[in-house]
Amino acid sequence: MFDFSKNPSDLKLLSQYVAEACCIHLGEDKRYLFEARLGKIIAESGALDIPAFIRMAKAEHTGKLRDKIIDSMTTHETYWFRDTRPWESLENTILPELGKLLQTGKKSRIRILSAACSSGQEPYSIALILHKLKTSGLLNGVNISSFEITGFDISPGTLFLASAGRYSQLEISRGLPDYWKNNFFDSTPGNTWTLKPEIRSMVTFKKRNLQDDFMSLGVFDLVLCRNVAIYFEEDFKKDLFSRLGQIIAPNGLLMLGGTESLLTHKHLFAAENISGSYFYRRN
Ligand SMILES: C[S@@+](CC[C@H](N)C(=O)[O-])C[C@H]1O[C@@H](n2cnc3c(N)ncnc32)[C@H](O)[C@@H]1O
């Protein structure tokens, strides 16, 4: 295990590198995180010291070392239908209303983005609800493929898990009612559960950094950006929500985490209580 207490300037260099790579600012009070999460990676890299390790990460053209650092320093906590209440608003109001736009021919497709989607539970929760709405007849006349769901994350490790749609016993038990587990997952080797292809195929995953320009992603009717901005500094948060505003259609919605709110950007978004939960409507 690395011990940064002897050389605080090494910790500062690593902290700067992580902040540049993914905008997550971990101060010196998070020394234990760097030690616990990066110690093995540093040792395996063969670098003789931290400046050499960072030079190696910057120079490596495959980006593999950089990805490993990002994978290990980002927090991937997520679960199905996280926070429950806003998902009820999605199921009862928002997604049926978006469906109506398709049914009435006002739109030919509905685009939904889960920004910083971790291992996929968030965009798949949307896909599961859409499937339920279709089965219950609320999306009659709508081809489910008219809903285009994209999930992105910076972490290749979590994106790999997301694309596989395969979850451990613990992951499957977090927030997922039995109805979904019994109907949309197959029991797979290693005590895992794998989402059925019909749900998996509803979501496309991409590797993207929240620092990137989003314009190439196109315009979305609903954007989820949940439980990630809490790790960012104020200036970056402001910039992030301005850039998200650019890719949300007029009248489109932004959904934040259960404990998050957007007090800036009143020129772009209006807070709206939809069936008991707050969403942010693009002006
Ligand atoms: C705590 S999880 C939240 C997952 C999900 N949105 C939810 O609310 O359950 C945060 C995710 O943000 C991703 N992340 C952190 N910094 C990022 C960045 N700069 N660009 C894209 N994704 C990032 C992490 O890899 C992680 O998967």
The ligand as a MOL file (V3000), in Angstrom:
LIG
                    3D

  0  0  0     0  0            999 V3000
M  V30 BEGIN CTAB
M  V30 COUNTS 27 29 0 0 0
M  V30 BEGIN ATOM
M  V30 1 C -22.4220 7.8990 -8.2260 0
M  V30 2 S -22.5180 7.3440 -9.9080 0 CHG=1
M  V30 3 C -24.1550 7.8520 -10.3160 0
M  V30 4 C -24.7970 6.8840 -11.2650 0
M  V30 5 C -26.2540 7.1800 -11.6180 0
M  V30 6 N -26.3780 8.4180 -12.3430 0
M  V30 7 C -27.1250 7.2080 -10.3950 0
M  V30 8 O -27.5730 8.2740 -9.9790 0
M  V30 9 O -27.3670 6.1500 -9.8020 0 CHG=-1
M  V30 10 C -21.4890 8.5720 -10.6940 0
M  V30 11 C -21.0040 8.1530 -12.0730 0
M  V30 12 O -20.4370 9.3100 -12.6920 0
M  V30 13 C -19.3510 8.9170 -13.4900 0
M  V30 14 N -18.4920 10.0720 -13.7280 0
M  V30 15 C -17.7100 10.7470 -12.8440 0
M  V30 16 N -17.0740 11.7560 -13.4430 0
M  V30 17 C -17.4620 11.7480 -14.7440 0
M  V30 18 C -17.1540 12.5510 -15.8660 0
M  V30 19 N -16.2930 13.5820 -15.7980 0
M  V30 20 N -17.7340 12.2540 -17.0470 0
M  V30 21 C -18.6260 11.2120 -17.1620 0
M  V30 22 N -18.9420 10.4140 -16.1290 0
M  V30 23 C -18.3800 10.6800 -14.9350 0
M  V30 24 C -18.6840 7.8240 -12.6720 0
M  V30 25 O -17.8580 6.9920 -13.4650 0
M  V30 26 C -19.8920 7.1040 -12.0560 0
M  V30 27 O -20.2600 5.9800 -12.8160 0
M  V30 END ATOM
M  V30 BEGIN BOND
M  V30 1 1 1 2
M  V30 2 1 2 3
M  V30 3 1 2 10
M  V30 4 1 3 4
M  V30 5 1 4 5
M  V30 6 1 5 6
M  V30 7 1 5 7
M  V30 8 2 7 8
M  V30 9 1 7 9
M  V30 10 1 10 11
M  V30 11 1 11 12
M  V30 12 1 11 26
M  V30 13 1 12 13
M  V30 14 1 13 14
M  V30 15 1 13 24
M  V30 16 1 14 15
M  V30 17 1 14 23
M  V30 18 2 15 16
M  V30 19 1 16 17
M  V30 20 1 17 18
M  V30 21 2 17 23
M  V30 22 1 18 19
M  V30 23 2 18 20
M  V30 24 1 20 21
M  V30 25 2 21 22
M  V30 26 1 22 23
M  V30 27 1 24 25
M  V30 28 1 24 26
M  V30 29 1 26 27
M  V30 END BOND
M  V30 END CTAB
M  END
